[in-house]
Amino acid sequence: MPLMSHPSERAYDFIIVGAGSSGAVIASRLSEVANFTVMLLEAGDDDNNWPDINIPMKAISLRRTDIDWQYMTEPQEKACHGMVDNTSYWPRGKVLGGSSALNHMQYIRGSRHDYDGWHKLGCMGWSYKDVLPYFIKSERNCQANLKRDPEYHGYKGPITVTVAEPSPIATAFLKAGEELGHAVVDPNGKNQLGFGFSPTNIDNKGRVTTAKAYLQTAIGRQNLTVIVRSHVTKILLVGSNAKGVQYTRNGQAYEVYAKKEVIVSCGAIGSPQLLMLSGIGPNDSLQKLDIPVVMNLPVGRHLQDHLYVDALTFYVDQPVSKTYVLVQSVEAQEEFRKYGTGPLSSAAGNEGVAFYRSHLQTEDKLYPDIQLHVLVALRSNMDYQKKGSNIMNYKPEVWDALHGNMQGRHGFLVHPVLLHPNCVGSIELRDKNPFSNPKIDPRYLESDEDVEVLKEGIRFCYQLINTKAMKSIGAKPTHKKLPGCEEMDILSDEYLEKWVRSVSLTLYHPTGTCKMGSQEDVMAVVDPFCRVKGIAGLRVADCSIMPEITSGNTNAPAIMIGEKVADMIKADYSSTSKL
């Protein structure tokens, strides 16, 4: 699979747009069929040009670089009040491997009830029993803390799943959960509800991206062509048939044609943008920009995202966290270089995770509504001091108040995550220019109920800190507060409201903007086979198809979607395929 600067052919059986968490999977799996010809186009760079991708602890330093799309939301009325211009910065991967090359490597599948819910919404073939085999197929589970469990885990797949050697902080976190009546669980096993160590996509050589796991194994296949730094600007449509794509590389425009299908895997922002630029989208939005409407569909209209509250910071009285000095030490760098272990092998400090149902969750909803992430580092250490304000789009005075003056201190953060927001946002084109970032409006916290769930999440974190387990490591609040709120009780309803609306941030999980559904679903863009409604030869396969967001991090589901869609395509052309 040599990377090419120009296609060797003018036409391929399949053209895949986007080499991210789903697209790389589909390209690898389709090229397993000897008589399929497959082209994979990626707007970003070759991941091999960015060695820091492999170093898990350096995840944060990859943001605001050339391998990040660096999206910004529209100003938020009800949220992001502590951010510059009330906007949220959305990093997304622009490189082979997509966001699996930038994320915090968390491997969380979601709740079985998420997928059974998809099935009930008309997405036949997407129930938990239908998708579980694809999670298993993709996984190479190497978790030393788990007993072998082939009913729920795979051991021969491309994606390595491990758990870091737990720090005393992560161990205390699990024990604290038990003190409060929560089970210790495998979050990807039979029961998601409870506390566990964070499963991650890391092996003894570092981060495992979909480029590393899927594309590297395809090297040598003559039927797979991969071209990087190639920005697809339009899907070529003849009537209601997708016939190929137009892309730009080094300022030169090219066209390439699909004999069978075009598969769009640009993610929940890029996929709707490309569809709308090609005339597939809402009538009113496209007509305002004088884009001829080929198919009137609600593209970009079902945006969902996970939101978390930042700045729940706690000190410990033992040297057990990831400090700036420790991570930057020559010893740490040498240990990682030689053995792939040590502080730099940490998934950006993520070591603990929990899922639970708040008292606000209704009885008919069996999935969790709150997730907790534990990071065994303070932001001033992990984000290399003052850089964090710019990286995360904080107003400098808010950053200083909440994260300043902690250099060299040991401690950790807990992030309460809103898993199922009531608010639904949108993606719209800013203009007709394919190189302009679209308008992203998640409509964060426009539902008061979402605020209440996050308030409960914060209160629960403080209950954890008061357990014997957490006191055993000397855990205590830093008492950092928002500017102008120094005299408020930190757990008062008034302060929690300000806290949630000021520094709730994206957890980088946009979904739903090319929603999957039945033919009767007026909000659906694709059918349960991920075929764009009304357009022949065109599919979308990435997290944009999710009819409802899953309960947890979305990289594992994106990989599952890639695996499942690849099998769907193989089945559709089974009479002509030859392994």
C-alpha positions, 0 to 999 in steps of 0.5 A, spaced: 500 500 500 504 505 497 502 512 498 501 515 492 501 522 489 496 521 483 491 515 482 494 510 477 487 509 475 481 514 473 476 509 476 476 504 482 470 500 484 470 503 491 472 510 493 472 512 500 473 519 502 476 520 509 481 515 512 479 516 519 476 511 525 471 508 520 474 510 513 481 506 514 477 500 517 472 500 510 478 501 506 482 495 509 476 490 509 474 491 502 481 491 499 481 484 502 477 482 496 482 481 491 478 483 485 475 489 488 479 496 487 479 501 492 481 508 493 482 511 499 482 519 499 485 523 506 485 530 506 490 530 511 498 528 512 501 521 512 501 519 520 508 517 519 510 524 519 508 525 526 512 521 531 508 524 537 502 521 535 505 514 537 506 517 544 500 517 548 501 522 553 503 527 548 495 527 545 494 534 548 500 537 544 497 535 537 491 540 538 492 546 534 497 543 529 496 541 521 493 535 523 487 538 526 481 541 523 481 546 528 473 547 528 470 552 532 463 552 534 458 558 533 457 562 540 453 559 545 448 563 549 447 558 555 454 555 555 461 556 554 461 563 558 468 561 560 471 560 553 473 566 548 467 568 545 463 563 548 465 558 543 467 551 544 474 549 540 473 542 537 479 538 535 478 533 529 483 529 526 486 531 519 491 525 518 491 518 516 487 515 522 483 521 523 481 522 530 484 516 533 490 519 532 488 525 536 484 522 541 485 520 548 485 513 546 479 511 550 476 504 548 468 504 550 463 501 546 457 504 549 451 501 553 447 495 550 441 499 551 444 504 546 444 499 540 437 496 542 434 503 542 437 504 535 433 497 533 427 500 536 428 506 532 427 503 525 435 501 524 434 494 523 440 490 524 443 494 529 441 491 535 446 490 541 446 482 538 447 485 531 453 489 533 457 485 538 460 481 533 463 487 530 466 489 536 469 482 538 472 482 531 475 488 531 478 487 538 485 484 540 484 484 548 490 484 552 487 487 559 491 483 564 486 485 569 480 481 566 479 474 565 478 471 558 471 472 556 470 471 549 462 472 549 464 479 550 471 480 547 476 479 541 483 476 542 485 476 535 483 483 532 487 489 529 485 494 535 489 493 541 485 494 548 490 494 554 489 497 561 495 501 564 498 499 570 493 503 575 496 509 579 494 509 587 489 515 584 485 510 579 485 504 585 482 509 590 477 511 585 475 504 584 475 503 591 471 509 593 465 507 588 465 501 591 464 505 598 458 508 595 455 502 593 457 501 585 460 495 582 467 494 579 466 492 572 469 491 565 465 497 562 465 493 555 462 487 558 456 484 560 454 490 565 457 497 563 454 500 570 459 501 575 467 503 576 473 500 572 480 502 569 480 505 563 481 501 557 485 504 552 488 503 544 495 502 546 500 497 545 507 496 547 509 501 541 504 507 543 498 509 540 494 504 536 490 508 531 486 505 525 491 507 520 496 503 524 491 497 526 488 497 519 492 500 513 499 498 515 496 491 514 494 492 507 501 494 505 502 490 499 495 490 496 495 492 489 488 493 489 488 499 494 490 506 493 491 511 498 492 518 497 494 523 502 493 531 502 487 530 498 481 534 499 475 532 496 470 538 494 464 535 491 461 528 490 460 527 482 452 526 481 449 524 475 442 525 476 441 521 483 447 517 482 454 518 485 459 517 480 465 519 483 468 525 486 472 531 485 478 533 489 484 538 490 491 536 491 497 541 491 492 546 488 490 542 482 483 539 481 482 532 479 476 527 478 476 520 479 470 515 478 467 509 482 464 503 478 460 501 484 460 506 490 462 512 493 463 511 501 463 518 505 467 517 512 469 524 513 466 524 520 460 528 523 462 534 521 466 533 514 460 528 512 454 533 512 459 538 509 461 534 503 454 532 502 451 539 502 456 542 498 454 536 493 447 538 493 444 533 498 441 537 504 436 541 506 432 545 501 432 552 504 439 552 506 442 550 500 438 555 496 440 560 500 447 559 497 445 558 490 447 550 491 442 546 486 438 541 490 439 534 488 436 531 494 432 534 499 434 531 506 435 533 513 443 533 513 446 536 519 440 537 523 441 532 528 448 534 531 449 531 538 455 531 543 458 529 549 459 535 554 463 535 560 464 539 566 472 541 567 476 544 573 474 539 578 481 539 581 483 535 587 490 535 590 493 529 593 499 528 598 503 523 595 507 523 589 503 519 585 500 523 579 503 525 572 507 532 573 510 536 568 517 535 570 516 527 570 513 527 563 518 531 561 524 527 564 530 524 560 528 518 564 521 518 562 523 519 554 528 513 554 523 508 558 518 510 553 523 509 547 526 503 549 520 499 552 514 503 551 512 504 558 513 509 563 509 516 564 509 517 557 505 511 555 499 514 559 493 515 555 493 523 557 493 521 564 486 517 563 486 511 568 479 511 571 472 511 568 465 510 571 458 510 568 451 511 573 444 513 572 443 519 576 436 520 580 434 524 574 434 518 569 427 516 568 426 508 569 424 507 562 431 509 560 436 503 562 443 506 559 447 511 564 446 518 563 453 520 567 460 518 565 466 520 569 473 520 567 479 520 572 485 524 569 491 522 574 494 529 572 493 536 573 491 541 567 497 545 569 502 539 568 498 535 563 497 541 558 504 544 559 502 550 563 500 556 560 499 553 553 493 550 556 489 556 556 490 557 548 489 549 547 482 549 550 480 556 548 479 558 555 479 566 557 486 567 560 483 570 567 478 563 567 484 559 566 488 562 571 483 562 576 481 555 575 488 551 573 493 556 575 499 556 580 499 548 581 505 547 577 509 541 581 503 539 585 500 532 585 493 531 584 488 529 579 481 531 575 474 528 575 470 529 569 463 528 569 460 527 562 453 528 560 451 522 556 445 523 553 443 531 552 436 533 551 439 539 546 440 537 539 444 542 534 446 542 527 451 543 522 450 548 516 455 550 510 458 557 512 458 558 504 460 555 498 467 554 499 469 547 500 475 549 504 471 554 509 469 550 516 462 549 516 457 553 522 457 548 528 452 550 533 451 544 538 446 548 542 449 546 549 445 547 555 439 550 552 435 544 556 435 546 564 435 538 565 442 538 562 444 543 567 441 539 573 444 532 570 451 535 570 450 539 577 449 532 580 455 529 577 459 534 580 456 533 587 457 526 586 464 527 585 465 531 591 461 525 595 467 520 592 472 525 595 469 524 602 470 516 602 475 513 606 479 510 599 480 517 597 482 520 604 487 514 604 491 518 598 490 525 601 485 527 596 482 534 597 479 539 593 483 545 590 478 550 592 479 553 585 473 558 583 471 562 577 473 569 578 468 573 582 465 567 585 470 566 591 465 567 596 460 562 594 459 555 597 462 551 591 457 546 592 451 551 592 446 551 587 448 558 584 455 556 584 454 550 580 450 553 575 455 558 573 460 553 573 456 548 569 455 554 564 462 557 564 467 551 563 463 545 560 467 543 554 466 538 548 468 531 550 470 531 542 464 526 540 460 529 535 454 524 532 448 524 528 448 529 523 447 524 517 442 520 521 440 513 520 433 511 520 427 507 516 424 510 510 419 512 514 423 517 518 423 524 516 429 526 520 433 520 517 439 521 511 441 514 510 437 507 511 440 501 515 445 499 510 448 506 510 445 508 503 443 515 502 436 516 501 434 517 494 441 517 491 444 510 488 451 508 489 453 513 495 453 511 503 455 514 509 459 510 514 462 514 520 459 517 527 454 521 523 449 516 522 448 514 529 440 515 530 442 517 538 449 518 541 452 512 545 453 512 552 461 513 552 467 515 548 465 514 540 471 511 537 470 504 538 463 505 535 466 508 529 470 502 528 464 497 529 461 502 524 466 501 519 467 493 520 459 492 519 458 497 513 464 493 510 461 487 511 454 490 508 458 492 502 461 485 501 454 482 501 451 486 496 457 484 491 458 477 493 456 474 487 462 478 484 467 478 490 473 473 490 477 473 496 
